[in-house]
Amino acid sequence: MDDHKQLFQRQMVAWPMAAGNYQALNSILSKDFILDGLRIRLQYNPARLVSSAANVSASAIQKRPCFLCAGNRPAEQECLKVPASADFELLVNPFPVFPTHYTIPAIQHQPQQIRGHIAEFLRFSHDMNDCVVFYNGPRCGASAPDHLHFQAGSKGLMPAETDFRTWKEARTTPLVRLDGGRISQLNGFLRAGWLLEGTNERTLARLVENVINVLAMTQATVDEEPMINLLSWMENEEWKMLLFPRKAHRPTCYFNTGNTRFLISPASVEMGGLMVAARLQDFERMTETDIRQIYADVSLSDDVVNACSTLLLTKPDMQPSL
């Protein structure tokens, strides 16, 4: 599906505000950290202050118009109907992290919940194979938790994707292999989670659904979606997915005052190894210790993920054949 590229080019002509924010990406600052052999990139991106500082409390959401609903969008923002799903459309994100950055909202206003839409998520990452497609749970970085949406950004920027071949073998433990899909647990990756790979859309959707169901059993409020971030991209005609379970929306340092405060609100991009700092002072002061603590504050513990993996193996339709 190359229509998304044409949409982007049209918007860069017709939408000066968005075009200016993309142009500004050419001069943003970035630097890399190596932690336990893993690369984490820190990006200074002031345009993302809107997202990092967003008030996503239930009362604030109720008071503001939904900016993903068609009637509330800027007049310049064009939407594109996509073949991957009749229920979603494609928009250019005006506050980019990536050289090309899209939002993929559901046409109908509905809560942010991926259950029932995993296959569509996979189709978007297949059709937009120059991008990483990602999902932020309603309490895990979604700035519009009241409106179901995915995002997509250019490949080549998130270390989890760009460095995949260098970390995969040493940082994963195989768990399950099914027809056209397999799942491994991440280890020594700074943030706990799972790697899912395969060529069969239905199998991968079932794997993701099973992980979400197992995670739901670990939390008291079972009627809410477990806190997750999900990333997906294509490599050699095979899906690569990272599922990161979360225990907190924002790290402790987000709520500090003075020089100990970092306005960092981790979402899928950060869990993928691209830490976005919307304030220059945060970019300049960030250390390896700070990065470790941010991940520790928001990520589910290794012990809980180990327990989830064990429970996953007991499900009748998930028996390993390794």
Backbone as numpy.savetxt, mean C-alpha at the origin, in Angstrom:
# Nx Ny Nz CAx CAy CAz Cx Cy Cz
-3.13 -2.66 -20.63 -3.97 -1.47 -20.63 -3.09 -0.22 -20.63
-2.90 0.37 -21.79 -2.09 1.57 -21.89 -2.91 2.85 -21.81
-4.22 2.70 -21.64 -5.07 3.88 -21.55 -4.69 4.76 -20.37
-4.16 4.14 -19.30 -3.79 4.94 -18.13 -2.65 5.91 -18.46
-1.77 5.51 -19.36 -0.68 6.40 -19.75 -1.22 7.60 -20.54
-2.19 7.35 -21.39 -2.79 8.44 -22.15 -3.56 9.38 -21.23
-4.25 8.82 -20.25 -4.95 9.65 -19.26 -3.96 10.57 -18.56
-2.84 10.00 -18.15 -1.83 10.81 -17.44 -1.35 11.96 -18.31
-1.05 11.70 -19.55 -0.57 12.76 -20.44 -1.63 13.85 -20.63
-2.88 13.46 -20.77 -3.94 14.46 -20.91 -4.06 15.33 -19.68
-3.95 14.70 -18.50 -4.09 15.47 -17.26 -2.93 16.43 -17.04
-1.74 16.07 -17.51 -0.60 16.97 -17.35 -0.77 18.24 -18.21
-1.60 18.16 -19.22 -1.90 19.33 -20.05 -3.08 20.11 -19.49
-4.10 19.39 -19.04 -5.36 20.03 -18.68 -5.46 20.45 -17.21
-4.55 19.95 -16.36 -4.68 20.19 -14.91 -3.38 20.80 -14.38
-3.25 22.13 -14.42 -2.00 22.79 -14.03 -1.55 22.47 -12.61
-2.47 22.41 -11.65 -2.07 22.13 -10.27 -1.39 20.78 -10.15
-2.01 19.75 -10.74 -1.43 18.41 -10.69 -0.10 18.37 -11.45
-0.07 19.01 -12.62 1.17 19.04 -13.41 2.30 19.68 -12.62
2.00 20.74 -11.86 3.02 21.39 -11.05 3.56 20.49 -9.96
2.69 19.68 -9.34 3.13 18.76 -8.31 4.00 17.64 -8.88
3.67 17.19 -10.08 4.52 16.17 -10.72 5.87 16.76 -11.13
5.84 17.99 -11.61 7.09 18.65 -11.97 7.99 18.80 -10.75
7.38 19.07 -9.59 8.14 19.26 -8.36 8.86 17.99 -7.93
8.36 16.83 -8.36 9.03 15.57 -8.02 10.46 15.52 -8.56
10.72 16.28 -9.62 12.06 16.26 -10.22 13.12 16.86 -9.30
12.68 17.64 -8.30 13.65 18.31 -7.44 13.53 17.90 -5.97
12.74 16.85 -5.68 12.63 16.43 -4.29 13.91 15.74 -3.83
14.10 15.72 -2.53 15.28 15.11 -1.93 14.98 13.67 -1.55
15.98 12.82 -1.63 15.84 11.45 -1.16 17.20 10.93 -0.72
17.18 9.97 0.16 18.43 9.32 0.60 18.10 7.91 1.05
19.09 7.02 0.93 18.89 5.62 1.25 19.57 5.25 2.56
18.91 4.36 3.31 19.47 3.75 4.50 19.58 2.25 4.25
20.60 1.63 4.81 20.72 0.17 4.75 20.59 -0.36 6.17
19.52 -1.08 6.42 19.25 -1.63 7.74 19.21 -3.15 7.63
20.14 -3.81 8.29 20.22 -5.27 8.25 20.27 -5.79 6.82
20.93 -5.06 5.95 21.06 -5.47 4.56 19.89 -5.10 3.69
18.86 -4.47 4.25 17.68 -4.05 3.49 17.74 -2.55 3.23
17.37 -2.15 2.02 17.40 -0.74 1.67 16.05 -0.09 1.97
16.10 1.03 2.68 14.93 1.85 2.93 15.22 3.24 2.37
14.33 3.74 1.54 14.53 5.06 0.93 13.65 6.09 1.65
14.26 7.21 2.01 13.54 8.32 2.62 13.37 9.41 1.58
12.13 9.87 1.40 11.82 10.89 0.41 11.23 12.11 1.11
11.77 13.28 0.82 11.17 14.54 1.29 10.20 15.02 0.23
8.91 15.04 0.59 7.86 15.34 -0.38 6.79 16.21 0.29
6.97 17.53 0.27 6.02 18.41 0.99 4.59 18.34 0.47
4.39 17.94 -0.78 3.04 17.84 -1.31 2.21 16.77 -0.60
2.89 15.84 0.08 2.18 14.77 0.77 1.72 15.16 2.17
1.93 16.40 2.56 1.47 16.85 3.88 -0.04 16.69 4.01
-0.75 16.87 2.91 -2.21 16.72 2.91 -2.60 15.33 3.39
-1.86 14.32 2.96 -2.17 12.95 3.33 -1.61 12.60 4.70
-0.36 12.98 4.96 0.29 12.61 6.22 -0.41 13.20 7.43
-0.93 14.40 7.28 -1.57 15.09 8.40 -3.09 14.96 8.38
-3.62 14.14 7.50 -5.07 14.04 7.35 -5.73 13.57 8.64
-6.83 14.22 8.99 -7.64 13.81 10.12 -8.64 12.76 9.62
-8.42 11.53 10.01 -9.26 10.43 9.51 -10.16 9.89 10.62
-10.42 10.70 11.62 -11.37 10.29 12.66 -12.76 10.20 12.06
-13.62 9.40 12.69 -14.97 9.22 12.18 -15.73 10.54 12.08
-15.55 11.42 13.07 -16.26 12.70 13.06 -15.78 13.59 11.93
-14.45 13.59 11.68 -13.91 14.42 10.60 -14.37 13.91 9.24
-14.40 12.59 9.08 -14.84 12.01 7.82 -16.30 12.38 7.53
-17.13 12.34 8.56 -18.55 12.64 8.39 -18.78 14.10 7.99
-17.89 15.00 8.43 -18.10 16.43 8.20 -17.63 16.89 6.82
-16.70 16.16 6.20 -16.16 16.63 4.93 -16.77 15.88 3.75
-16.90 16.55 2.60 -17.36 15.83 1.41 -16.31 14.83 0.95
-16.73 13.71 0.42 -15.79 12.68 -0.04 -15.15 13.13 -1.34
-13.85 13.30 -1.32 -13.14 13.82 -2.49 -12.96 12.77 -3.59
-13.36 11.52 -3.31 -13.30 10.48 -4.35 -14.64 10.30 -5.07
-15.69 10.85 -4.54 -16.98 10.80 -5.23 -16.98 11.78 -6.39
-17.58 11.38 -7.49 -17.51 12.15 -8.74 -17.97 13.59 -8.57
-19.01 13.81 -7.79 -19.55 15.15 -7.66 -18.70 16.12 -6.87
-17.68 15.61 -6.17 -16.83 16.45 -5.32 -15.42 16.63 -5.86
-15.13 16.08 -7.01 -13.77 16.15 -7.55 -13.52 17.50 -8.22
-12.23 17.89 -8.34 -11.91 19.11 -9.09 -12.42 19.01 -10.52
-12.82 20.14 -11.06 -13.36 20.15 -12.42 -12.36 19.62 -13.44
-11.06 19.78 -13.15 -10.02 19.37 -14.10 -9.74 17.87 -14.05
-10.22 17.19 -13.01 -9.86 15.78 -12.83 -10.74 14.89 -13.72
-10.09 14.26 -14.68 -10.78 13.37 -15.61 -10.77 11.95 -15.06
-11.84 11.20 -15.29 -11.88 9.80 -14.90 -11.84 8.92 -16.14
-11.35 7.72 -15.96 -11.24 6.76 -17.06 -11.93 5.47 -16.66
-12.86 5.02 -17.47 -13.46 3.70 -17.26 -12.44 2.65 -17.69
-12.35 1.59 -16.92 -11.29 0.60 -17.17 -11.88 -0.78 -17.41
-11.24 -1.57 -18.27 -11.77 -2.91 -18.57 -11.62 -3.90 -17.43
-10.73 -3.62 -16.47 -10.50 -4.57 -15.39 -11.73 -4.74 -14.50
-12.59 -3.71 -14.43 -13.77 -3.79 -13.58 -14.75 -2.69 -13.93
-16.02 -3.04 -13.98 -17.06 -2.05 -14.22 -17.38 -1.26 -12.96
-16.82 -1.69 -11.82 -17.13 -1.07 -10.54 -16.13 0.01 -10.13
-15.02 0.12 -10.87 -13.97 1.08 -10.52 -13.67 1.98 -11.71
-13.05 3.12 -11.42 -12.55 4.00 -12.47 -11.17 4.49 -12.07
-10.49 5.12 -13.00 -9.10 5.51 -12.79 -8.97 7.02 -12.80
-8.21 7.55 -11.83 -7.94 8.97 -11.72 -6.43 9.18 -11.59
-5.94 10.32 -12.04 -4.57 10.73 -11.74 -4.56 11.34 -10.34
-3.65 10.88 -9.50 -3.52 11.41 -8.14 -2.79 12.76 -8.20
-3.41 13.85 -7.73 -2.76 15.17 -7.85 -1.67 15.42 -6.81
-1.51 14.53 -5.84 -0.49 14.69 -4.80 0.45 13.48 -4.85
1.34 13.44 -5.84 2.06 12.20 -6.15 3.26 11.91 -5.25
3.52 10.62 -5.13 4.78 10.10 -4.60 5.64 9.58 -5.75
4.99 9.11 -6.81 5.65 8.46 -7.93 5.58 9.34 -9.19
6.48 9.11 -10.14 6.44 9.88 -11.39 5.10 9.77 -12.12
4.44 8.63 -12.03 3.03 8.51 -12.40 2.32 7.86 -11.23
1.23 8.45 -10.79 0.56 8.02 -9.56 -0.95 8.13 -9.79
-1.64 7.02 -9.58 -3.07 6.95 -9.86 -3.86 6.56 -8.61
-5.10 6.99 -8.59 -6.06 6.51 -7.61 -7.13 5.73 -8.38
-7.58 4.61 -7.81 -8.55 3.74 -8.47 -9.76 3.59 -7.55
-10.67 4.55 -7.57 -11.82 4.49 -6.65 -12.98 3.67 -7.19
-13.74 3.08 -6.27 -15.01 2.46 -6.65 -15.96 3.56 -7.11
-16.77 3.25 -8.10 -17.71 4.24 -8.62 -18.76 4.58 -7.55
-19.19 3.56 -6.81 -20.17 3.76 -5.75 -19.46 4.03 -4.42
-19.95 5.01 -3.70 -19.41 5.32 -2.38 -19.69 4.16 -1.44
-18.62 3.58 -0.87 -18.74 2.44 0.03 -17.49 2.38 0.89
-17.56 1.74 2.05 -16.40 1.72 2.96 -15.17 1.07 2.33
-14.03 1.48 2.82 -12.75 0.92 2.38 -12.62 -0.49 2.94
-12.86 -1.49 2.09 -12.75 -2.89 2.48 -12.47 -3.72 1.24
-11.39 -4.48 1.27 -10.95 -5.18 0.05 -11.66 -6.52 -0.14
-12.26 -7.06 0.90 -12.99 -8.32 0.73 -14.02 -8.18 -0.39
-14.04 -9.16 -1.28 -14.95 -9.12 -2.41 -14.38 -8.42 -3.62
-13.19 -7.81 -3.47 -12.60 -7.05 -4.57 -11.14 -7.41 -4.82
-10.69 -8.54 -4.24 -9.29 -8.93 -4.38 -8.97 -9.28 -5.82
-9.88 -9.97 -6.51 -9.64 -10.33 -7.91 -9.48 -9.08 -8.77
-10.29 -8.06 -8.51 -10.16 -6.81 -9.27 -8.83 -6.14 -8.98
-8.41 -6.17 -7.73 -7.11 -5.63 -7.35 -5.99 -6.31 -8.15
-6.08 -7.63 -8.28 -5.08 -8.38 -9.04 -5.13 -8.02 -10.52
-6.32 -7.83 -11.04 -6.44 -7.47 -12.47 -5.82 -6.11 -12.74
-5.99 -5.18 -11.83 -5.38 -3.87 -12.03 -3.85 -3.98 -12.07
-3.28 -4.78 -11.18 -1.82 -4.90 -11.19 -1.33 -5.66 -12.43
-2.18 -6.53 -12.98 -1.82 -7.22 -14.22 -1.88 -6.26 -15.40
-2.96 -5.49 -15.49 -3.15 -4.62 -16.66 -2.25 -3.39 -16.61
-1.99 -2.88 -15.41 -1.09 -1.73 -15.25 0.28 -2.26 -14.84
0.88 -3.04 -15.73 2.09 -3.77 -15.33 3.35 -2.93 -15.28
3.22 -1.61 -15.52 4.34 -0.71 -15.30 4.26 -0.07 -13.92
3.28 -0.50 -13.13 3.03 0.09 -11.81 3.02 -0.98 -10.72
3.19 -0.52 -9.49 2.85 -1.29 -8.30 1.48 -0.81 -7.86
0.54 -1.73 -7.69 -0.80 -1.38 -7.23 -0.87 -1.69 -5.75
-1.50 -0.81 -4.97 -1.50 -1.02 -3.54 -2.82 -0.61 -2.89
-3.05 -1.21 -1.72 -4.28 -1.01 -0.96 -3.91 -0.66 0.47
-4.48 0.43 0.97 -4.32 0.83 2.36 -5.63 0.56 3.09
-5.57 -0.24 4.14 -6.76 -0.48 4.93 -7.29 0.81 5.54
-8.55 0.81 6.00 -9.17 2.04 6.49 -8.49 2.63 7.70
-7.72 1.82 8.42 -6.97 2.34 9.59 -5.47 2.17 9.39
-5.05 2.11 8.11 -3.64 1.85 7.81 -3.12 2.78 6.72
-3.54 4.05 6.75 -2.99 5.01 5.81 -3.94 5.50 4.75
-5.15 4.96 4.70 -6.12 5.43 3.71 -6.64 6.80 4.14
-6.42 7.82 3.29 -6.91 9.16 3.63 -8.39 9.32 3.32
-8.97 8.32 2.65 -10.42 8.28 2.41 -10.94 6.91 2.86
-11.00 6.68 4.17 -11.43 5.36 4.66 -12.91 5.09 4.44
-13.63 6.10 3.98 -15.06 5.94 3.74 -15.39 5.59 2.29
-14.36 5.54 1.42 -14.62 5.27 0.00 -13.59 4.27 -0.50
-14.05 3.10 -0.91 -13.17 2.04 -1.39 -12.31 2.51 -2.56
-11.01 2.31 -2.44 -10.11 2.69 -3.53 -8.78 1.96 -3.39
-8.11 1.80 -4.53 -6.74 1.34 -4.59 -5.90 2.51 -5.11
-4.59 2.30 -5.15 -3.69 3.25 -5.80 -2.68 2.48 -6.64
-2.04 3.19 -7.55 -0.99 2.59 -8.39 0.09 3.63 -8.62
1.34 3.19 -8.55 2.46 4.09 -8.77 3.55 3.43 -9.58
4.34 4.23 -10.26 5.39 3.72 -11.15 6.29 2.71 -10.43
6.63 1.65 -11.14 7.66 0.74 -10.64 9.00 1.48 -10.56
9.90 0.93 -9.75 11.26 1.44 -9.73 11.58 2.38 -8.58
10.65 2.57 -7.65 10.90 3.50 -6.56 10.82 2.85 -5.18
9.95 1.87 -5.01 9.82 1.21 -3.71 10.85 0.09 -3.60
11.74 0.14 -2.61 12.78 -0.89 -2.49 12.25 -2.33 -2.40
11.10 -2.53 -1.78 10.57 -3.90 -1.70 10.35 -4.49 -3.07
10.00 -3.64 -4.03 9.82 -4.10 -5.42 11.13 -4.09 -6.19
11.87 -3.00 -6.13 13.08 -2.89 -6.95 14.16 -3.87 -6.50
14.23 -4.17 -5.21 15.27 -5.05 -4.67 14.77 -6.47 -4.44
13.65 -6.81 -5.04 12.98 -8.08 -4.76 13.93 -9.27 -4.90
14.68 -9.33 -5.98 15.55 -10.49 -6.23 16.69 -10.59 -5.21
17.08 -9.47 -4.61 18.19 -9.50 -3.66 17.75 -9.94 -2.27
16.47 -9.76 -1.92 16.05 -10.12 -0.57 15.18 -11.37 -0.50
14.59 -11.79 -1.60 13.57 -12.83 -1.52 14.06 -14.13 -0.86
15.12 -14.70 -1.33 15.53 -16.02 -0.86 15.91 -16.01 0.62
16.62 -14.97 1.04 17.12 -14.91 2.42 16.07 -14.46 3.41
14.99 -13.84 2.93 14.04 -13.20 3.84 12.67 -13.85 3.85
12.52 -15.04 3.27 11.22 -15.70 3.23 11.31 -17.16 3.62
10.25 -17.66 4.25 10.13 -19.06 4.60 8.87 -19.62 3.94
8.98 -20.57 3.02 7.80 -21.10 2.32 6.79 -21.71 3.28
5.51 -21.47 3.02 4.43 -22.02 3.85 3.51 -22.93 3.06
2.96 -22.40 1.96 1.91 -23.11 1.22 2.18 -22.99 -0.27
2.00 -24.10 -0.98 2.03 -24.08 -2.44 0.75 -24.73 -2.95
-0.03 -23.98 -3.69 -1.25 -24.48 -4.29 -1.14 -24.35 -5.80
-2.16 -24.74 -6.52 -2.14 -24.67 -7.97 -2.05 -23.21 -8.43
-0.90 -22.82 -8.94 -0.74 -21.48 -9.47 -0.53 -20.41 -8.43
-0.23 -20.78 -7.20 0.00 -19.78 -6.16 0.76 -20.34 -4.98
1.49 -19.50 -4.31 2.23 -19.92 -3.12 2.37 -18.73 -2.17
2.59 -19.06 -0.91 2.73 -18.03 0.10 3.91 -18.37 1.00
4.68 -17.34 1.33 5.83 -17.47 2.22 5.73 -16.41 3.31
6.32 -16.70 4.46 6.35 -15.71 5.53 7.64 -14.91 5.45
7.53 -13.61 5.64 8.71 -12.76 5.68 9.45 -12.95 7.00
10.78 -12.92 6.95 11.56 -12.96 8.18 12.76 -12.04 8.05
13.12 -11.38 9.14 14.23 -10.43 9.12 14.00 -9.30 8.14
12.75 -8.83 8.03 12.40 -7.85 7.01 12.02 -6.49 7.61
12.27 -6.31 8.89 11.96 -5.09 9.64 10.48 -4.92 9.93
9.62 -5.50 9.08 8.18 -5.49 9.32 7.65 -6.86 8.92
6.82 -7.43 9.78 6.34 -8.80 9.58 5.26 -8.83 8.50
5.13 -10.01 7.87 4.10 -10.15 6.85 4.33 -11.38 6.00
3.72 -11.36 4.82 3.78 -12.50 3.92 4.04 -12.05 2.48
4.73 -12.91 1.74 4.92 -12.76 0.30 4.05 -13.79 -0.39
3.25 -13.32 -1.34 2.40 -14.21 -2.15 2.83 -14.10 -3.60
2.94 -15.23 -4.28 3.37 -15.25 -5.68 2.53 -16.25 -6.46
2.39 -16.00 -7.75 1.71 -16.99 -8.56 1.20 -16.44 -9.88
0.60 -17.35 -10.65 0.08 -17.01 -11.97 -1.43 -17.19 -12.06
-2.04 -17.72 -11.01 -3.47 -18.01 -11.02 -4.21 -16.98 -10.17
-5.03 -16.17 -10.83 -5.74 -15.10 -10.14 -6.64 -15.64 -9.03
-7.38 -16.69 -9.31 -8.32 -17.23 -8.32 -7.59 -17.80 -7.11
-6.47 -18.47 -7.35 -5.70 -19.03 -6.24 -5.14 -17.93 -5.37
-4.57 -16.90 -5.98 -4.01 -15.80 -5.20 -5.09 -15.06 -4.42
-6.24 -14.85 -5.04 -7.34 -14.19 -4.34 -7.76 -15.02 -3.12
-7.77 -16.35 -3.28 -8.13 -17.22 -2.16 -7.07 -17.17 -1.06
-5.80 -17.11 -1.44 -4.73 -16.99 -0.45 -4.87 -15.71 0.37
-5.09 -14.60 -0.33 -5.24 -13.32 0.37 -6.46 -13.37 1.29
-7.56 -13.89 0.79 -8.78 -13.98 1.59 -8.56 -14.81 2.85
-7.82 -15.91 2.71 -7.55 -16.76 3.88 -6.67 -16.07 4.90
-5.67 -15.32 4.44 -4.82 -14.57 5.37 -5.65 -13.54 6.12
-6.51 -12.81 5.40 -7.36 -11.81 6.05 -8.28 -12.47 7.07
-8.84 -13.62 6.73 -9.73 -14.32 7.66 -8.98 -14.77 8.92
-7.76 -15.24 8.76 -6.96 -15.65 9.91 -6.62 -14.44 10.77
-6.24 -13.35 10.14 -5.94 -12.13 10.91 -7.16 -11.65 11.67
-8.34 -11.77 11.07 -9.57 -11.33 11.73 -9.81 -12.11 13.02
-9.33 -13.35 13.08 -9.51 -14.17 14.28 -8.62 -13.71 15.43
-7.63 -12.88 15.14 -6.71 -12.43 16.18 -7.14 -11.12 16.83
-8.20 -10.51 16.32 -8.62 -9.23 16.86 -10.01 -9.34 17.48
-10.26 -8.46 18.45 -11.50 -8.53 19.21 -12.71 -8.13 18.37
-12.52 -7.12 17.50 -13.64 -6.62 16.70 -13.64 -7.34 15.36
-14.31 -8.47 15.32 -14.26 -9.32 14.13 -15.09 -8.78 12.97
-15.97 -7.79 13.25 -16.79 -7.26 12.16 -16.05 -6.20 11.35
-14.86 -5.80 11.79 -14.05 -4.85 11.04 -12.95 -5.59 10.28
-12.55 -5.02 9.16 -11.46 -5.61 8.40 -10.16 -5.52 9.20
-9.37 -6.59 9.24 -8.07 -6.50 9.92 -7.21 -5.41 9.28
-6.33 -4.85 10.07 -5.47 -3.77 9.59 -4.39 -4.35 8.67
-4.43 -3.99 7.39 -3.45 -4.51 6.44 -3.06 -3.45 5.42
-1.87 -3.62 4.89 -1.43 -2.97 3.65 -1.09 -4.07 2.66
-1.44 -3.85 1.40 -1.24 -4.87 0.38 -0.65 -4.23 -0.87
0.43 -4.83 -1.38 1.07 -4.35 -2.61 1.11 -5.49 -3.62
1.02 -5.13 -4.91 1.05 -6.15 -5.97 1.70 -5.58 -7.21
2.53 -6.40 -7.86 3.11 -6.02 -9.14 3.40 -7.29 -9.93
3.63 -7.12 -11.22 3.91 -8.25 -12.11 5.41 -8.32 -12.39
5.93 -9.53 -12.39 7.32 -9.76 -12.75 7.39 -11.09 -13.49
7.84 -11.05 -14.74 7.91 -12.26 -15.58 6.57 -12.99 -15.62
5.52 -12.22 -15.86 4.16 -12.76 -16.01 3.66 -13.43 -14.73
4.20 -13.06 -13.60 3.77 -13.64 -12.34 3.48 -12.51 -11.34
2.39 -12.67 -10.60 2.08 -11.69 -9.55 3.04 -11.83 -8.38
3.49 -10.71 -7.86 4.23 -10.64 -6.60 3.41 -9.75 -5.67
3.10 -10.25 -4.50 2.28 -9.50 -3.56 2.93 -9.51 -2.18
2.83 -8.40 -1.50 3.28 -8.30 -0.11 2.10 -7.88 0.74
1.82 -8.66 1.77 0.73 -8.36 2.69 1.33 -8.10 4.06
1.15 -6.88 4.53 1.69 -6.46 5.82 0.54 -6.25 6.80
0.45 -7.06 7.86 -0.55 -6.81 8.90 -0.08 -5.70 9.84
-1.03 -4.94 10.34 -0.69 -3.78 11.16 -1.33 -3.88 12.54
-0.71 -3.18 13.49 -1.31 -3.07 14.83 -1.63 -1.62 15.19
-1.14 -0.67 14.40 -1.40 0.74 14.69 -1.41 1.54 13.40
-2.21 2.58 13.39 -2.29 3.47 12.23 -1.04 4.33 12.12
-0.64 4.92 13.25 0.50 5.83 13.25 1.46 5.49 14.38
2.77 5.75 14.19 3.76 5.41 15.22 3.71 6.40 16.38
4.34 6.02 17.46 4.37 6.87 18.66 4.92 8.25 18.36
5.95 8.33 17.52 6.60 9.62 17.25 5.67 10.61 16.56
4.60 10.13 15.93 3.65 11.02 15.27 2.94 11.92 16.28
2.80 11.42 17.51 2.04 12.13 18.53 2.94 12.85 19.53
4.25 12.76 19.33 5.18 13.48 20.20 5.12 14.98 19.93
5.81 15.73 20.75 5.90 17.18 20.56 7.37 17.59 20.40
7.58 18.76 19.83 8.92 19.30 19.69 9.80 18.48 18.78
11.09 18.39 19.13 12.06 17.74 18.25 11.93 16.22 18.18
11.10 15.65 19.04 10.93 14.20 19.00 9.74 13.79 18.13
9.06 14.76 17.53 7.92 14.43 16.68 8.35 14.23 15.23
7.87 13.15 14.62 8.02 12.92 13.19 6.63 12.78 12.59
6.31 13.59 11.61 5.00 13.54 10.98 5.00 12.48 9.89
5.21 11.24 10.33 5.26 10.10 9.43 4.04 9.23 9.69
3.25 9.00 8.65 2.03 8.20 8.78 2.12 7.03 7.80
2.67 5.89 8.23 2.96 4.80 7.30 1.72 4.21 6.63
1.83 4.03 5.34 0.83 3.35 4.53 1.58 2.30 3.69
0.95 1.82 2.63 1.59 0.78 1.81 2.95 1.20 1.27
3.05 2.47 0.87 4.31 2.95 0.29 5.44 2.82 1.30
5.18 3.23 2.54 6.21 3.12 3.58 6.51 1.66 3.91
5.47 0.82 3.97 5.70 -0.59 4.24 6.48 -1.23 3.10
6.38 -0.66 1.91 7.17 -1.12 0.77 8.58 -0.59 0.74
8.97 0.13 1.80 10.36 0.58 1.92 10.63 2.00 1.47
9.58 2.75 1.10 9.73 4.15 0.70 9.08 5.02 1.77
9.90 5.57 2.65 9.42 6.38 3.76 9.27 7.82 3.28
8.06 8.37 3.36 7.79 9.71 2.85 7.71 10.69 4.01
8.58 11.70 3.98 8.57 12.77 4.98 8.03 14.03 4.32
6.95 14.56 4.87 6.34 15.75 4.29 6.98 17.03 4.82
7.77 16.92 5.89 8.43 18.09 6.47 9.95 17.93 6.35
10.62 19.02 6.01 12.07 18.98 5.82 12.79 18.58 7.11
12.31 19.07 8.26 13.00 18.73 9.50 12.94 17.23 9.79
11.85 16.58 9.38 11.77 15.13 9.58 12.76 14.41 8.66
12.86 14.89 7.42 13.80 14.30 6.47 15.24 14.43 6.97
15.58 15.59 7.50 16.96 15.84 7.93 17.31 15.11 9.23
16.33 14.88 10.12 16.62 14.30 11.44 16.48 12.79 11.49
15.84 12.21 10.49 15.54 10.77 10.52 16.81 9.94 10.60
16.85 8.97 11.51 17.98 8.06 11.66 17.53 6.61 11.47
18.49 5.71 11.40 18.16 4.29 11.30 17.33 3.85 12.50
17.67 4.34 13.67 16.92 3.99 14.88 15.47 4.43 14.78
15.26 5.62 14.24 13.89 6.12 14.07 13.10 5.23 13.12
13.71 4.83 12.02 13.03 3.99 11.03 12.65 2.65 11.65
13.57 2.05 12.38 13.27 0.77 13.05 12.08 0.93 14.00
12.08 2.01 14.75 11.02 2.21 15.74 9.68 2.45 15.08
9.68 3.19 13.97 8.43 3.43 13.24 7.82 2.12 12.78
8.64 1.27 12.18 8.13 -0.03 11.74 7.66 -0.88 12.92
8.42 -0.86 14.02 8.03 -1.66 15.19 6.71 -1.17 15.78
6.49 0.13 15.74 5.28 0.70 16.33 4.01 0.33 15.56
4.12 0.19 14.24 2.90 -0.02 13.44 2.73 -1.46 12.96
3.78 -2.26 12.99 3.71 -3.61 12.44 3.26 -4.62 13.49
2.51 -5.63 13.05 2.16 -6.73 13.93 3.43 -7.48 14.30
3.50 -8.01 15.50 4.72 -8.65 15.98 4.99 -9.96 15.24
6.26 -10.37 15.25 6.63 -11.64 14.64 5.89 -12.81 15.29
5.70 -12.74 16.62 5.03 -13.84 17.33 3.59 -14.00 16.84
2.88 -12.89 16.66 1.49 -12.98 16.20 1.44 -13.49 14.76
2.36 -13.01 13.92 2.38 -13.47 12.53 2.75 -14.95 12.47
3.67 -15.40 13.32 4.00 -16.83 13.38 2.75 -17.65 13.73
1.99 -17.15 14.70 0.78 -17.86 15.11 -0.25 -17.87 13.98
-0.34 -16.78 13.24 -1.26 -16.72 12.11 -0.85 -17.70 11.02
0.44 -17.79 10.77 0.93 -18.74 9.76 0.61 -20.17 10.15
0.78 -20.49 11.43 0.44 -21.83 11.92 -1.04 -22.11 11.73
-1.87 -21.13 12.07 -3.31 -21.29 11.91 -3.69 -21.42 10.43
-3.00 -20.69 9.59 -3.26 -20.74 8.16 -3.07 -22.15 7.62
-2.06 -22.83 8.13 -1.74 -24.18 7.65 -2.79 -25.21 8.05
-3.64 -24.88 9.02 -4.66 -25.83 9.47 -5.94 -25.74 8.64
-6.06 -24.70 7.82 -7.29 -24.54 7.04 -7.35 -25.63 5.97
-8.50 -26.26 5.82 -8.61 -27.42 4.90 -8.18 -27.13 3.47
-8.45 -25.91 2.98 -8.11 -25.61 1.57 -6.73 -24.99 1.44
-5.91 -25.08 2.51 -4.60 -24.44 2.46 -3.49 -25.41 2.83
-3.73 -26.70 2.70 -2.72 -27.66 3.07 -1.53 -27.57 2.14
-0.30 -27.47 2.67 0.89 -27.32 1.82 1.20 -28.58 1.07
1.82 -28.39 -0.10 2.29 -29.53 -0.88 3.76 -29.36 -1.21
4.50 -28.75 -0.27 5.92 -28.48 -0.49 6.74 -29.76 -0.30
